[in-house]
């Protein structure tokens, strides 16, 4: 696995042996991986040490995997989350993706190949998200408003009317957005917004 495909991965499971085994597997495949028995200590340090991907059990003690996902998303919208459980249900599988933004929902015992593929996908997604966030971080609040309307398909006149500014001002903001993000047109801006 290449360095660009590897990332920081946290494994959260109240089964110490399983969490440690998954972390060892990930390290053997080039990832930096750390196991946690409980999500609470991870939440305390997460802002100082964010991950590209988190693999979390669904059913844990005080904080279950879904509650944990909600909390970690507030800290880091660019982290990929993979859920795992010994008690799979269709409702939880659907919720894990639709409500909690999970990348995958794996049944225990874990299929190693599927886990590794999901983590590789998660790390790549997270790195792309972080890159996009970094490229748009320098936008002013007004440029961000123009950017958001541009990527939704609005033309300069519609943006000007929506923001109560002149079309010339929209053009100026648009030029600054393209320069700051390193893009060269609306298609690349839309791709960046995704």
Secondary structure, DSSP 8 states (H G I E B T S, - for coil): --GGG--EEEEE-S-HHHHHHHHHHHHHTT-EEEEESSHHHHHHHGGGS--SEEEEESS-SSS-HHHHHHHHHHH-TT-EEEEEESS--HHHHHHHHHTT-EEEEEESS--HHHHHHHHHHHHHHHHHHHHHHHHHTT--HHHHHHHHHHTTT--HHHHHHHHT--HHHHHHHHHHHHHHHT--SHHHHHHHH-
